[in-house]
Amino acid sequence: MTETKFDVAGIGNALVDVIADSDDRFLIANGIEKGGMTLIDAARADELYGRMGQAIEMSGGSCANTIAGLASLGGRGAFFGKVKNDQLGAVFAHDIKSLGVHFPAPFAEDGPPTGRCLILVTPDAQRSMNTYLGAAQNLGPDDIDPAIIEAAAVTYMEGYLWDQPGAKEAFLKAASIARKAGRLVSLTLSDSFCVARYRDEFRRLVRDEVDLLFANEAEILSLYEVDLFDEALSRVKAECKFAALTRSEAGAVIVADGEIHVVDADKVAKVVDTTGAGDLFAAGFLYGLARGYSPTRCGQLGAMAAAEVISHYGPRPQVSLAQLAKSRGL
């Protein structure tokens, strides 16, 4: 590929995360689907926010978390996402720009407020997400700058974008630009419930548009409607040039040009919050890929980043991942 200005250009929902401890009784009492992501409206967001306990608020959004992790590793990232010119929008923009990420999208001056994701974390470290997209749902093809996509080694997109028609168009526009420029197109399936909503469309994307697929075990089983991981692995191996399939404590399986590489999970003293685990795995993997590292080393960087983020609350690293990688010889 020709010289690039960015390692990764990410496209996703720009959200502020509101994270609180919870238990299964609270989830049941409030009709919350455990372990998944449910889209909610503004009234439901206000209702749940009022019932949640003491919370931590921080910038989030799946793809934005990945780009933040990439920046912590020393990578060059750009991010496309929509926020409103309000308090949460200012917080989001400040946070991502402070990391050195290029964030070109202008604030929306009208329409719904900046989106937020209400995350309930149960003692088993499972996170149940309730997402009010707000301004994020108005991301559209006009928000995509072709010059940035052309200048990025990889264009990375979250499957959650498929929930909004305009965002879907933005996704497809960016993928077309990237492919014409000889760049890589990457997709994360985001959530098994999201896969169930758009299974046929995601299968077509994986087969025809995507060079690198990210998925966890539940998502890849759902995509191919099979019960065994090896069956799903065989399917994705036949359809995708690269795939990174995470399996929690069982590590990850990397598919690269028909070869399979197994990467162990990093040991974590205590898993506190799994929010952002897949996002940060993708960050480490993409950082390595943009530098031409081996599939195994890319996976090891991903495992390292994921282990760091699940050791504390919140979806973004609390230490320099670049320093952590250096200390690990990665």
Salt bridges, closest charged atoms under 4 A:
ASP7 OD1 - ARG76 NH2 2.85
ASP7 OD2 - ARG291 NH2 3.05
ASP23 OD2 - ARG25 NH2 3.63
ASP24 OD1 - LYS34 NZ 3.02
GLU47 OE1 - ARG44 NH1 3.53
GLU47 OE2 - ARG51 NH2 2.86
ASP95 OD1 - HIS94 ND1 3.52
ASP124 OD2 - LYS34 NZ 2.80
ASP143 OD1 - LYS82 NZ 2.97
ASP163 OD2 - ARG197 NH2 3.04
GLU201 OE1 - LYS168 NZ 3.08
ASP208 OD1 - ARG207 NE 3.50
GLU209 OE2 - ARG204 NH1 3.80
ASP211 OD1 - ARG179 NH1 3.85
GLU217 OE2 - ARG247 NH2 3.16
GLU225 OE2 - ARG199 NH1 3.63
GLU225 OE1 - ARG203 NH2 3.16
GLU259 OE1 - HIS261 NE2 3.84
ASP266 OD2 - ARG328 NH1 2.78
GLU308 OE2 - HIS312 NE2 3.05
